[in-house]
Amino acid sequence: MRRSAEEKAETRRQIVRTAGRMIRGRGLADTGVAEVMAETGLTHGGFYRHFDSKEALAAAAVEAAFAHMRARLEAITAKAPPGKRLEALIETYLTEAHRDQPELGCVMASVGMEAQRAGGVVQAAYEGGIARLLALFAAQIEAPTRQQQKDRADAVLSVLVGGLLLARALQHDPVQSRRALRNARAAALAIAQ
């Protein structure tokens, strides 16, 4: 009996979600196709019914992770009062929960330079995701010109990702790690003003 198109699409989504979680938790290089398929409850042989290559899977996982993050952040901005939306984004991003769960968090902080080194479709997916997030952040910033909005969004997102990475690196010292999160929040808010 042939599987329906809906079942195939749902299986593909499950593979992408699993790969996204594993990539954010382990990195691109340490996430193998066989492991993703096993974690999804499928055989390695079934992989090629859904993807042409590991790179195609990685690109789809990166795109999905960015899309999920953007949707979550858009929901936060929709609930926040005008004038407090950027602050809500910053507060949501720089949390201990986000620091402690990289496999569920920001793909920028988890994959970083690996996406650049991967090149091709993975790099394109990564850069496209960043561009869409920057646009979301820029839309929350009041500035005299569109270019200033973009520049401030770039600086805010840089501080957020850097602050999260620093807080993760300092987890052996909880006080210092929390301080890194707090200082990054303050710096991001100061840039946005």
MDAnalysis code that builds the backbone (N, CA, C; Angstrom):
import MDAnalysis as mda
import numpy as np

u = mda.Universe.empty(579, n_residues=193, atom_resindex=np.repeat(np.arange(193), 3), trajectory=True)
u.add_TopologyAttr("name", ["N", "CA", "C"] * 193)
u.add_TopologyAttr("resid", np.arange(1, 194))
u.add_TopologyAttr("resname", ["MET", "ARG", "ARG", "SER", "ALA", "GLU", "GLU", "LYS", "ALA", "GLU", "THR", "ARG", "ARG", "GLN", "ILE", "VAL", "ARG", "THR", "ALA", "GLY", "ARG", "MET", "ILE", "ARG", "GLY", "ARG", "GLY", "LEU", "ALA", "ASP", "THR", "GLY", "VAL", "ALA", "GLU", "VAL", "MET", "ALA", "GLU", "THR", "GLY", "LEU", "THR", "HIS", "GLY", "GLY", "PHE", "TYR", "ARG", "HIS", "PHE", "ASP", "SER", "LYS", "GLU", "ALA", "LEU", "ALA", "ALA", "ALA", "ALA", "VAL", "GLU", "ALA", "ALA", "PHE", "ALA", "HIS", "MET", "ARG", "ALA", "ARG", "LEU", "GLU", "ALA", "ILE", "THR", "ALA", "LYS", "ALA", "PRO", "PRO", "GLY", "LYS", "ARG", "LEU", "GLU", "ALA", "LEU", "ILE", "GLU", "THR", "TYR", "LEU", "THR", "GLU", "ALA", "HIS", "ARG", "ASP", "GLN", "PRO", "GLU", "LEU", "GLY", "CYS", "VAL", "MET", "ALA", "SER", "VAL", "GLY", "MET", "GLU", "ALA", "GLN", "ARG", "ALA", "GLY", "GLY", "VAL", "VAL", "GLN", "ALA", "ALA", "TYR", "GLU", "GLY", "GLY", "ILE", "ALA", "ARG", "LEU", "LEU", "ALA", "LEU", "PHE", "ALA", "ALA", "GLN", "ILE", "GLU", "ALA", "PRO", "THR", "ARG", "GLN", "GLN", "GLN", "LYS", "ASP", "ARG", "ALA", "ASP", "ALA", "VAL", "LEU", "SER", "VAL", "LEU", "VAL", "GLY", "GLY", "LEU", "LEU", "LEU", "ALA", "ARG", "ALA", "LEU", "GLN", "HIS", "ASP", "PRO", "VAL", "GLN", "SER", "ARG", "ARG", "ALA", "LEU", "ARG", "ASN", "ALA", "ARG", "ALA", "ALA", "ALA", "LEU", "ALA", "ILE", "ALA", "GLN"])
u.atoms.positions = np.array([
    [0.845, -1.180, 0.000],
    [0.000, 0.000, 0.000],
    [0.890, 1.243, 0.000],
    [0.624, 2.141, -0.906],
    [1.425, 3.362, -1.016],
    [0.988, 4.369, 0.024],
    [1.962, 5.047, 0.536],
    [1.656, 6.101, 1.512],
    [1.080, 7.310, 0.801],
    [0.200, 7.973, 1.463],
    [-0.405, 9.158, 0.864],
    [0.601, 10.306, 0.845],
    [0.311, 11.295, 0.030],
    [1.179, 12.470, -0.058],
    [1.244, 13.185, 1.279],
    [0.121, 13.202, 2.008],
    [0.108, 13.853, 3.324],
    [1.014, 13.125, 4.309],
    [0.965, 11.800, 4.291],
    [1.827, 11.016, 5.185],
    [3.304, 11.238, 4.860],
    [3.611, 11.287, 3.577],
    [4.992, 11.529, 3.174],
    [5.449, 12.920, 3.612],
    [4.583, 13.904, 3.446],
    [4.927, 15.269, 3.850],
    [5.112, 15.341, 5.363],
    [4.276, 14.655, 6.132],
    [4.410, 14.655, 7.589],
    [5.696, 13.950, 8.013],
    [6.046, 12.869, 7.357],
    [7.301, 12.179, 7.659],
    [8.479, 13.094, 7.384],
    [8.426, 13.808, 6.278],
    [9.496, 14.754, 5.950],
    [9.607, 15.835, 7.020],
    [8.472, 16.371, 7.468],
    [8.485, 17.383, 8.536],
    [9.097, 16.821, 9.824],
    [8.783, 15.582, 10.145],
    [9.358, 14.954, 11.345],
    [10.876, 14.816, 11.214],
    [11.330, 14.421, 10.050],
    [12.773, 14.292, 9.814],
    [13.441, 15.656, 9.962],
    [12.848, 16.678, 9.378],
    [13.402, 18.037, 9.443],
    [13.434, 18.535, 10.884],
    [12.347, 18.321, 11.643],
    [12.320, 18.745, 13.052],
    [13.397, 18.034, 13.864],
    [13.522, 16.736, 13.654],
    [14.542, 15.965, 14.380],
    [15.932, 16.450, 14.006],
    [16.178, 16.630, 12.720],
    [17.486, 17.116, 12.275],
    [17.774, 18.500, 12.845],
    [16.781, 19.364, 12.851],
    [16.965, 20.713, 13.395],
    [17.357, 20.684, 14.861],
    [16.666, 19.856, 15.622],
    [16.987, 19.728, 17.045],
    [18.398, 19.179, 17.234],
    [18.755, 18.166, 16.467],
    [20.086, 17.557, 16.597],
    [21.183, 18.512, 16.137],
    [20.948, 19.225, 15.050],
    [21.935, 20.178, 14.539],
    [22.178, 21.287, 15.555],
    [21.104, 21.800, 16.153],
    [21.268, 22.861, 17.151],
    [21.928, 22.332, 18.420],
    [21.700, 21.077, 18.742],
    [22.291, 20.503, 19.943],
    [23.720, 20.026, 19.767],
    [24.042, 19.508, 18.583],
    [25.356, 18.899, 18.339],
    [26.214, 19.640, 17.329],
    [25.569, 20.373, 16.442],
    [26.268, 21.005, 15.339],
    [26.053, 20.225, 14.047],
    [26.393, 20.845, 12.930],
    [26.217, 20.212, 11.622],
    [27.106, 18.988, 11.453],
    [28.365, 19.136, 11.785],
    [29.324, 18.058, 11.544],
    [29.024, 16.806, 12.360],
    [28.466, 16.978, 13.541],
    [28.215, 15.836, 14.421],
    [26.799, 15.292, 14.326],
    [26.077, 15.703, 13.311],
    [24.729, 15.188, 13.081],
    [24.744, 14.380, 11.798],
    [24.560, 13.070, 11.937],
    [24.578, 12.187, 10.783],
    [23.182, 11.796, 10.330],
    [23.063, 11.474, 9.069],
    [21.786, 11.064, 8.491],
    [21.245, 9.826, 9.207],
    [22.088, 8.838, 9.439],
    [21.634, 7.604, 10.082],
    [21.067, 7.885, 11.468],
    [21.715, 8.787, 12.210],
    [21.235, 9.144, 13.554],
    [19.899, 9.872, 13.491],
    [19.766, 10.775, 12.546],
    [18.510, 11.512, 12.396],
    [17.376, 10.547, 12.072],
    [17.623, 9.657, 11.136],
    [16.586, 8.716, 10.733],
    [16.222, 7.776, 11.879],
    [17.218, 7.290, 12.605],
    [16.948, 6.403, 13.740],
    [16.145, 7.138, 14.814],
    [16.529, 8.379, 15.093],
    [15.821, 9.187, 16.098],
    [14.373, 9.434, 15.674],
    [14.150, 9.510, 14.382],
    [12.803, 9.735, 13.854],
    [12.013, 8.427, 13.814],
    [12.705, 7.299, 13.996],
    [12.045, 5.999, 13.958],
    [11.964, 5.413, 12.568],
    [12.873, 5.842, 11.703],
    [12.883, 5.393, 10.313],
    [14.219, 4.752, 9.974],
    [14.259, 4.065, 8.858],
    [15.513, 3.451, 8.418],
    [16.333, 4.443, 7.607],
    [17.630, 4.226, 7.632],
    [18.541, 5.079, 6.865],
    [18.201, 5.030, 5.386],
    [17.792, 3.884, 4.900],
    [17.470, 3.730, 3.480],
    [16.321, 4.601, 3.020],
    [15.419, 4.941, 3.915],
    [14.277, 5.768, 3.552],
    [14.604, 7.241, 3.385],
    [15.799, 7.613, 3.776],
    [16.198, 9.022, 3.722],
    [16.051, 9.602, 2.322],
    [16.495, 8.860, 1.307],
    [16.544, 9.405, -0.047],
    [15.171, 9.509, -0.716],
    [14.127, 9.036, -0.040],
    [12.771, 9.299, -0.528],
    [12.358, 10.738, -0.219],
    [13.098, 11.358, 0.699],
    [12.742, 12.697, 1.153],
    [13.771, 13.770, 0.794],
    [15.043, 13.383, 0.691],
    [16.120, 14.347, 0.458],
    [17.152, 13.771, -0.501],
    [17.772, 14.665, -1.269],
    [18.817, 14.249, -2.201],
    [20.162, 14.058, -1.517],
    [20.366, 14.762, -0.388],
    [21.674, 14.731, 0.259],
    [21.558, 15.192, 1.703],
    [22.619, 14.983, 2.464],
    [22.678, 15.488, 3.831],
    [22.606, 17.016, 3.821],
    [23.215, 17.642, 2.832],
    [23.187, 19.094, 2.735],
    [21.764, 19.606, 2.533],
    [20.979, 18.901, 1.719],
    [19.583, 19.307, 1.509],
    [18.796, 19.205, 2.816],
    [19.043, 18.144, 3.572],
    [18.391, 17.999, 4.876],
    [18.831, 19.114, 5.822],
    [20.121, 19.390, 5.887],
    [20.640, 20.429, 6.778],
    [20.041, 21.787, 6.410],
    [19.958, 22.084, 5.129],
    [19.366, 23.355, 4.700],
    [17.898, 23.433, 5.102],
    [17.157, 22.355, 4.904],
    [15.748, 22.336, 5.291],
    [15.604, 22.492, 6.799],
    [16.483, 21.862, 7.567],
    [16.434, 21.958, 9.027],
    [16.764, 23.371, 9.492],
    [17.748, 23.997, 8.875],
    [18.113, 25.376, 9.230],
    [16.962, 26.322, 8.885],
    [16.380, 26.162, 7.701],
    [15.235, 27.005, 7.305],
    [14.074, 26.836, 8.282],
    [13.774, 25.596, 8.643],
    [12.661, 25.332, 9.557],
    [12.935, 25.909, 10.939],
    [14.168, 25.796, 11.409],
    [14.519, 26.342, 12.728],
    [14.369, 27.862, 12.737],
    [14.822, 28.512, 11.685],
    [14.653, 29.966, 11.579],
    [13.171, 30.339, 11.499],
    [12.408, 29.593, 10.707],
    [10.981, 29.896, 10.557],
    [10.254, 29.738, 11.895],
    [10.590, 28.708, 12.632],
    [9.977, 28.488, 13.946],
    [10.333, 29.630, 14.893],
    [11.589, 30.005, 14.896],
    [12.039, 31.089, 15.770],
    [11.355, 32.404, 15.395],
    [11.299, 32.683, 14.125],
    [10.669, 33.933, 13.676],
    [9.187, 33.956, 14.052],
    [8.495, 32.846, 13.862],
    [7.072, 32.789, 14.217],
    [6.882, 33.016, 15.713],
    [7.749, 32.438, 16.507],
    [7.679, 32.623, 17.961],
    [7.920, 34.087, 18.330],
    [8.914, 34.699, 17.709],
    [9.216, 36.105, 18.001],
    [8.119, 37.038, 17.492],
    [7.529, 36.716, 16.353],
    [6.415, 37.522, 15.840],
    [5.225, 37.458, 16.791],
    [4.973, 36.289, 17.357],
    [3.874, 36.154, 18.322],
    [4.153, 37.007, 19.561],
    [5.402, 37.070, 19.966],
    [5.780, 37.887, 21.127],
    [5.572, 39.361, 20.829],
    [5.977, 39.804, 19.643],
    [5.786, 41.220, 19.302],
    [4.302, 41.559, 19.205],
    [3.499, 40.622, 18.730],
    [2.061, 40.877, 18.606],
    [1.408, 41.063, 19.977],
    [1.926, 40.389, 20.986],
    [1.351, 40.489, 22.337],
    [1.885, 41.688, 23.118],
    [3.067, 42.160, 22.754],
    [3.693, 43.262, 23.504],
    [3.067, 44.598, 23.112],
    [3.001, 45.520, 24.061],
    [2.457, 46.841, 23.724],
    [3.410, 47.603, 22.802],
    [2.877, 48.487, 21.974],
    [3.751, 49.306, 21.126],
    [4.782, 50.022, 21.992],
    [5.973, 50.126, 21.482],
    [7.051, 50.760, 22.227],
    [7.797, 49.797, 23.134],
    [7.260, 48.600, 23.338],
    [7.898, 47.598, 24.205],
    [8.207, 46.307, 23.444],
    [7.968, 46.320, 22.149],
    [8.124, 45.092, 21.365],
    [9.577, 44.649, 21.255],
    [10.472, 45.579, 21.004],
    [11.876, 45.214, 20.916],
    [12.380, 44.705, 22.259],
    [11.981, 45.376, 23.312],
    [12.361, 44.936, 24.651],
    [11.860, 43.514, 24.918],
    [10.654, 43.200, 24.473],
    [10.104, 41.855, 24.647],
    [10.930, 40.825, 23.878],
    [11.368, 41.180, 22.671],
    [12.208, 40.266, 21.892],
    [13.527, 40.011, 22.612],
    [14.135, 41.060, 23.104],
    [15.421, 40.946, 23.790],
    [15.273, 40.109, 25.051],
    [14.246, 40.385, 25.841],
    [14.019, 39.650, 27.084],
    [13.753, 38.166, 26.809],
    [13.053, 37.870, 25.742],
    [12.745, 36.480, 25.390],
    [13.990, 35.727, 24.942],
    [14.840, 36.392, 24.202],
    [16.027, 35.737, 23.645],
    [17.069, 35.450, 24.725],
    [17.308, 36.391, 25.589],
    [18.387, 36.265, 26.572],
    [17.865, 35.751, 27.912],
    [17.499, 34.483, 27.915],
    [17.008, 33.840, 29.130],
    [17.881, 32.644, 29.488],
    [17.806, 32.250, 30.733],
    [18.530, 31.055, 31.169],
    [17.985, 29.813, 30.474],
    [16.680, 29.766, 30.258],
    [16.093, 28.614, 29.565],
    [16.658, 28.486, 28.150],
    [16.781, 29.608, 27.448],
    [17.336, 29.573, 26.092],
    [18.807, 29.161, 26.139],
    [19.519, 29.690, 27.106],
    [20.927, 29.325, 27.287],
    [21.082, 27.822, 27.511],
    [20.193, 27.247, 28.310],
    [20.330, 25.860, 28.743],
    [19.795, 24.831, 27.756],
    [19.108, 25.255, 26.724],
    [18.513, 24.314, 25.771],
    [18.875, 24.669, 24.330],
    [20.128, 24.548, 23.969],
    [20.511, 24.928, 22.605],
    [19.774, 24.127, 21.531],
    [19.431, 22.882, 21.836],
    [18.754, 22.044, 20.839],
    [17.356, 22.563, 20.496],
    [16.812, 23.430, 21.329],
    [15.493, 24.007, 21.073],
    [15.566, 25.489, 20.730],
    [16.755, 26.049, 20.739],
    [16.913, 27.485, 20.625],
    [17.340, 27.989, 19.270],
    [18.035, 29.095, 19.325],
    [18.442, 29.840, 18.141],
    [19.493, 29.090, 17.324],
    [19.199, 28.896, 16.075],
    [20.122, 28.200, 15.177],
    [21.372, 29.046, 14.904],
    [21.253, 30.377, 15.002],
    [22.433, 31.222, 14.793],
    [23.494, 30.933, 15.840],
    [23.069, 30.844, 17.088],
    [24.008, 30.618, 18.186],
    [24.523, 29.189, 18.204],
    [23.788, 28.270, 17.621],
    [24.193, 26.868, 17.652],
    [25.060, 26.459, 16.470],
    [24.785, 27.031, 15.325],
    [25.491, 26.594, 14.114],
    [26.620, 27.541, 13.739],
    [26.397, 28.837, 13.885],
    [27.435, 29.830, 13.645],
    [28.257, 29.599, 12.394],
    [29.545, 29.525, 12.588],
    [30.476, 29.424, 11.458],
    [30.366, 28.107, 10.695],
    [29.768, 27.100, 11.300],
    [29.609, 25.831, 10.579],
    [28.802, 26.019, 9.296],
    [27.776, 26.856, 9.351],
    [26.952, 27.091, 8.164],
    [27.770, 27.756, 7.069],
    [28.621, 28.689, 7.459],
    [29.499, 29.357, 6.490],
    [30.452, 28.350, 5.848],
    [31.026, 27.500, 6.662],
    [31.953, 26.483, 6.137],
    [31.235, 25.449, 5.274],
    [29.986, 25.165, 5.601],
    [29.226, 24.176, 4.822],
    [28.979, 24.677, 3.407],
    [28.784, 25.987, 3.279],
    [28.579, 26.579, 1.959],
    [27.270, 26.141, 1.326],
    [27.125, 26.431, 0.061],
    [25.991, 25.997, -0.742],
    [24.635, 26.285, -0.146],
    [23.767, 25.265, -0.202],
    [22.384, 25.444, 0.227],
    [22.270, 25.670, 1.725],
    [23.188, 25.135, 2.503],
    [23.146, 25.335, 3.958],
    [23.452, 26.796, 4.276],
    [24.507, 27.315, 3.684],
    [24.873, 28.712, 3.899],
    [23.754, 29.639, 3.419],
    [23.166, 29.336, 2.292],
    [22.081, 30.162, 1.758],
    [20.875, 30.159, 2.705],
    [20.540, 29.008, 3.253],
    [19.427, 28.917, 4.201],
    [19.730, 29.716, 5.462],
    [20.951, 29.626, 5.923],
    [21.376, 30.334, 7.131],
    [21.327, 31.849, 6.912],
    [21.890, 32.302, 5.813],
    [21.900, 33.736, 5.520],
    [20.487, 34.275, 5.291],
    [19.641, 33.487, 4.635],
    [18.261, 33.910, 4.427],
    [17.503, 34.031, 5.741],
    [17.738, 33.094, 6.648],
    [17.098, 33.152, 7.961],
    [17.536, 34.374, 8.748],
    [18.815, 34.684, 8.690],
    [19.323, 35.875, 9.378],
    [18.689, 37.139, 8.792],
    [18.611, 37.210, 7.477],
    [18.026, 38.395, 6.828],
    [16.581, 38.609, 7.281],
    [15.802, 37.539, 7.379],
    [14.410, 37.670, 7.801],
    [14.303, 38.078, 9.270],
    [15.197, 37.561, 10.118],
    [15.200, 37.974, 11.520],
    [15.609, 39.437, 11.663],
    [16.606, 39.849, 10.904],
    [17.020, 41.254, 10.951],
    [15.866, 42.176, 10.559],
    [15.096, 41.766, 9.569],
    [13.945, 42.575, 9.158],
    [12.909, 42.665, 10.283],
    [12.692, 41.563, 10.985],
    [11.757, 41.576, 12.115],
    [12.240, 42.524, 13.206],
    [13.520, 42.461, 13.528],
    [14.072, 43.350, 14.552],
    [14.047, 44.804, 14.085],
    [14.414, 45.055, 12.843],
    [14.427, 46.430, 12.322],
    [13.035, 47.049, 12.389],
    [12.016, 46.248, 12.150],
    [10.646, 46.763, 12.187],
    [10.237, 47.225, 13.585],
    [10.964, 46.796, 14.607],
    [10.641, 47.175, 15.983],
    [11.441, 48.388, 16.457],
    [12.338, 48.883, 15.619],
    [13.242, 49.961, 16.016],
    [12.802, 51.273, 15.382],
    [12.685, 52.283, 16.216],
    [12.373, 53.635, 15.730],
    [13.691, 54.337, 15.446],
    [13.853, 54.829, 14.244],
    [15.067, 55.537, 13.853],
    [14.720, 56.513, 12.739],
    [15.534, 57.564, 12.576],
    [15.240, 58.565, 11.537],
    [15.218, 57.998, 10.118],
    [16.048, 56.992, 9.848],
    [16.081, 56.438, 8.490],
    [15.974, 54.917, 8.541],
    [15.586, 54.349, 7.423],
    [15.500, 52.882, 7.290],
    [16.886, 52.260, 7.478],
    [17.913, 52.914, 6.955],
    [19.265, 52.378, 7.103],
    [19.680, 52.340, 8.574],
    [19.314, 53.347, 9.332],
    [19.631, 53.346, 10.762],
    [18.877, 52.236, 11.492],
    [17.645, 51.984, 11.078],
    [16.904, 50.856, 11.652],
    [17.650, 49.552, 11.388],
    [18.077, 49.371, 10.146],
    [18.795, 48.145, 9.775],
    [20.109, 48.022, 10.538],
    [20.832, 49.129, 10.641],
    [22.114, 49.099, 11.347],
    [21.928, 48.742, 12.820],
    [20.931, 49.337, 13.442],
    [20.675, 49.042, 14.859],
    [20.193, 47.609, 15.044],
    [19.378, 47.121, 14.129],
    [18.919, 45.734, 14.203],
    [20.100, 44.777, 14.107],
    [21.022, 45.073, 13.201],
    [22.218, 44.251, 13.049],
    [23.021, 44.243, 14.352],
    [23.186, 45.408, 14.959],
    [23.945, 45.496, 16.213],
    [23.223, 44.780, 17.351],
    [21.906, 44.950, 17.447],
    [21.137, 44.285, 18.508],
    [21.235, 42.774, 18.367],
    [21.017, 42.266, 17.161],
    [21.076, 40.812, 16.958],
    [22.479, 40.274, 17.230],
    [23.495, 41.038, 16.874],
    [24.878, 40.628, 17.167],
    [25.109, 40.516, 18.669],
    [24.603, 41.487, 19.425],
    [24.751, 41.448, 20.888],
    [23.973, 40.271, 21.469],
    [22.778, 40.013, 20.954],
    [21.976, 38.906, 21.476],
    [22.668, 37.569, 21.267],
    [23.109, 37.321, 20.052],
    [23.761, 36.034, 19.760],
    [25.074, 35.925, 20.529],
    [25.861, 36.986, 20.526],
    [27.116, 36.969, 21.275],
    [26.898, 36.796, 22.768],
    [25.894, 37.482, 23.310],
    [25.591, 37.352, 24.736],
    [25.160, 35.945, 25.099],
    [24.347, 35.337, 24.236],
    [23.911, 33.958, 24.484],
    [25.096, 32.996, 24.431],
    [25.960, 33.177, 23.441],
    [27.145, 32.317, 23.333],
    [28.051, 32.465, 24.556],
    [28.250, 33.694, 24.998],
    [29.082, 33.932, 26.172],
    [28.455, 33.292, 27.410],
    [27.156, 33.469, 27.587],
    [26.473, 32.870, 28.740],
    [26.584, 31.348, 28.716],
    [26.497, 30.745, 27.536],
    [26.656, 29.288, 27.432],
    [28.086, 28.874, 27.767],
    [29.042, 29.649, 27.307],
    [30.447, 29.320, 27.571],
    [30.782, 29.433, 29.053],
    [30.047, 30.255, 29.781],
    [30.326, 30.502, 31.195],
    [29.406, 29.720, 32.129],
    [28.716, 28.721, 31.632],
    [27.756, 27.982, 32.452],
    [28.389, 27.307, 33.665],
    [29.692, 27.065, 33.631],
    [30.362, 26.467, 34.791],
    [30.316, 27.406, 35.998],
    [30.093, 28.698, 35.735],
    [29.968, 29.704, 36.790],
    [28.607, 30.382, 36.615],
    [27.574, 29.865, 37.304],
    [26.215, 30.385, 37.099],
    [26.077, 31.887, 37.322],
    [26.800, 32.431, 38.275],
    [26.711, 33.869, 38.547],
    [27.244, 34.649, 37.354],
    [28.381, 34.251, 36.848],
    [28.981, 34.940, 35.705],
    [28.127, 34.752, 34.446],
    [27.558, 33.575, 34.282],
    [26.709, 33.310, 33.125],
    [25.462, 34.186, 33.147],
    [24.822, 34.293, 34.306],
    [23.650, 35.173, 34.424],
    [24.030, 36.632, 34.198],
    [25.213, 37.014, 34.669],
    [25.691, 38.381, 34.454],
    [25.864, 38.657, 32.959],
    [26.375, 37.679, 32.234],
    [26.542, 37.844, 30.780],
    [25.187, 38.075, 30.112],
    [24.178, 37.328, 30.527],
    [22.833, 37.522, 29.972],
    [22.306, 38.914, 30.306],
    [22.451, 39.309, 31.559],
    [21.964, 40.620, 32.012],
    [22.671, 41.756, 31.272],
    [23.983, 41.670, 31.155],
    [24.739, 42.721, 30.469],
    [24.417, 42.786, 28.985],
    [24.214, 41.645, 28.373],
    [23.842, 41.632, 26.947],
    [22.468, 42.265, 26.757],
    [21.519, 41.979, 27.668],
    [20.195, 42.613, 27.576],
    [20.326, 44.134, 27.647],
    [21.103, 44.612, 28.615],
    [21.292, 46.060, 28.785],
    [21.945, 46.670, 27.541],
    [22.946, 46.003, 27.004],
    [23.651, 46.521, 25.825],
    [22.717, 46.548, 24.607],
    [21.938, 45.497, 24.413],
    [21.028, 45.444, 23.269],
    [19.979, 46.553, 23.370],
    [19.454, 46.769, 24.553],
    [18.462, 47.834, 24.724],
    [19.080, 49.216, 24.498],
    [20.316, 49.404, 24.943],
    [20.995, 50.694, 24.746],
    [21.233, 50.968, 23.264],
    [21.590, 49.947, 22.509],
    [21.827, 50.109, 21.067],
    [20.537, 50.516, 20.361],
    [19.448, 49.927, 20.778],
    [18.167, 50.140, 20.089],
    [17.604, 51.541, 20.317],
    [18.064, 52.228, 21.336],
    [17.521, 53.549, 21.676],
    [17.858, 54.569, 20.618],
])
